[in-house]
């Protein structure tokens, strides 16, 4: 991708990401497709991985197509994502997500 398409890609991904509501998750590939770049799941993953730790974007709501956290278990990224998702009502067993409506913390 040249600079202009890269900027458009980032802008679209970040816009869609910013609109994902609390309690919902989206797969990397689905986010890429909605941004107008089908087949760019890995690039979405790279964007998420390189966001600053203090970002306000809900990066933690992006998971893989198997409904799993992509970070290796017990790494810093995994633990941060797991904590944020659990606060939004997700139950994580290993790295697999299931939603528990009764555990939403507001």
Buried (B, 14 or more C-beta within 10 A) or exposed (E): EEEEEEEBBBEBBBEBBEEBEEEEBBBBBBBBBBBEBEEBBEBBBEBBEEEEEEEEBBBBBBBBEEBBBBBEEEEEBBEBBBEBBBBBBBEBEEBEBEBEEEEEEE
